[in-house]
Amino acid sequence: MSGDLDRVAEPERDNGIYIYNEDDEADITKGFTQPPQEFQENIKSLDHVTLNIAVTGNTGAGKSTFVNAIRGLGNDDEGAADTGVTETTRTPTAYPHPTMPNVTVWDLPGIGTPKFNAKTYLSDMHFERFDFFIIITSERFKENDINLAKAITKKKKLFYFIRSKIDNDINAESKRRDFNEEQLLSKIREDCKENLKSVGNPQVFLISSFNFEEYDFNRLMDTLERELPDNKKHALILSLPVYSMEALQRKKRHFQRMIWLTAFGSAAVAVVPLPGLTVVCDYGVVTAFLSNIFRSFGLEDTSLQILAKRVKMNWQDLKAEITSRFKDGVTTEVVMSFFKTPSVAAIMTLKGLLSCVIPFGHLPAGAVTVGIIHHLLNKGLREMENDTRSVLEKARLLQQE
């Protein structure tokens, strides 16, 4: 984006939720075609969107381990799904995300088990409550997997095939003198596609639940970003664990796209000015947005404790790496102080301030420009990004630069 304060991206709309794409610029008046209350409703609705992910597969395929890993948990963490070589899941079991309760991953019994047969499986599982299905195998996909995929297609639900335990295949084959990892992965992928050709031409993702940064996990996330509705995509991205720079950058890009929506929603509502502040806006909206970043980046104590256990470190040592103004969390006091920074004072005294004020009749006189709020939200995002990078480096999950 050019950076002009009187320009804003054209809104994209999906399921009543506006997501602003900074790749395309449009006149700011086009961005204000809906009432200010609608901005508020859009923002608040995002925080209440539920996401239900169904994970199924045969016994021993690694379903439960995947259910834990996608929630950022190890198999022995509190709240983890039971794992084992025998079928440990006898009923559909809901596992809420440890810090985002609106996101739930369901561990489903393997299809074709004595209690559930392929013909009635979807109805037995109450398929309508799930947003998409993950079908996992650690070997070849079997007839039941294929029949399930066809049944899901008829129900107009999304599904994704995962070939799990790829690290086991690599370890087993690496002892061969002619071992070539890329050739092995290509062979496994093509074998799966051949096995699934009766379903059409489905994508197959090779994954190790013990190391999401290897193999195809990020490709799976890219696919989900493209195919999920915007509101469901928002819930998914916020809930993903942050154990790598790629995962951090994915979340950062998403929040950058959300900043315009939040800036509009905060500025386009008449509120009572707070004592000592020249900026008039809805501070609750700003606080909620910054809190989402803090929680999604894994900077709150619960996430730090989970990460510390994973890397065998003291979680307080990881917390000490958070050195920004948000080191004690996103509090009202911190947000208030944010609006008293020299950069805000400088913008407020610019000679051309009036040219930056939004030409929107519903805004109260003297309301802060969207540009100022946008600037502050970006600043907060950068500060928490740096904090997260420091935590990951301390945890030895990133290369020191």
PyMOL commands that set and color helices and strands:
alter all, ss='L'
color gray80, all
select helices_A, chain A and resi 28-32+36-46+63-69+121-125+127-129+143-154+166-173+181-195+197-199+217-227+230-239+245-267+283-296+301-311+315-319+332-338+342-348+353-356+370-394
alter helices_A, ss='H'
color red, helices_A
select strands_A, chain A and resi 7-14+17-27+51-57+93-96+103-107+132-137+158-163+204-206
alter strands_A, ss='S'
color yellow, strands_A
deselect
rebuild
show_as cartoon
